[in-house]
């Protein structure tokens, strides 16, 4: 398989699966778009293994370990029959992406498979119904420090990889990309509060719940009956306010990125920040249905991004 064919496979994966990310890929120069698709396809493979609930967690750990070792072998040898590994190897060479960042990226996708995590505690909830009592154990971050580490591994690392493809010279871009990634992940956490609770995970820190007088049981009950209390609304508003603060880093990052890639970052930030504002506009109703940015709105943002990309290329 040629490198061009490998990139074509990754592009097909990104077009099918990437959703918000793919809109930003579209406004990049072709060689950078191909690189982003290769990174995304690698991330998608890791996510699919980690999230495969048809397998027990222990089996998923084993499969992930085998897949990760296959990638390391491909990286060391420079040879692979796997189109994703082949394209990613080329991307790493072109854009000087260190192995350590990709190792961290995989570590982020596998955090939910770990038996224990720093800063995470288990909480037992006993729910009484007509059929009897049901006992479930939930994992929750004790404080924002622990959650920040999680956000760094699952989102900030992606940002640090992306800016190497986008191009930058000012070292401040790395800190700003890290914080922008945190903004994205906090937005995801707000959107997915209900479905994460159903999977036994609460990403809003326990200390934040306590500060807003929300018991874990109350949040779980809200996820089940879809009826928000004022305390839950205040809790989610506080998390949204924190996310908004981190989005400030995205505004500082934009002018530090190479001109031919600024439109891609702008599209991605605009879509994600738009998602946050839709959650706010719905008065934090993330329980009755999944909140998303409508496709026509995304297409409008993409069109604006393409116009920006043309202007930037003409001005460079």
ABEGO torsion letter per residue (X at the ends): XBAAAAAAAAAAAAAAAAEAAAAAAAABBAAAAAAAAAAAAAAAAAAAAAABAABBAAAAAAAAAAAAAAAAAAAAAGBBABAAAAAAAAAAAAAGBBAAAAAAAAAAAAAAABABBBGBBBBBBBBBBAAEBBBBBBBBBABAAAAAAAAAAAAAAAAAAAAAAAEBABAAAAAAAAAAAAAAAAAAAAAAAAAAAAAGBBABBAAAAAAAGBBAAAAAAAAAAGBBBAAAAAAAAAAAAAAAAAAAAAAAAAAABBAAAAAAAAAAAAAAAAAAAAAAAAGGBAAABBBBBBAAAAAAAAAAAAAAAAAAAAAX
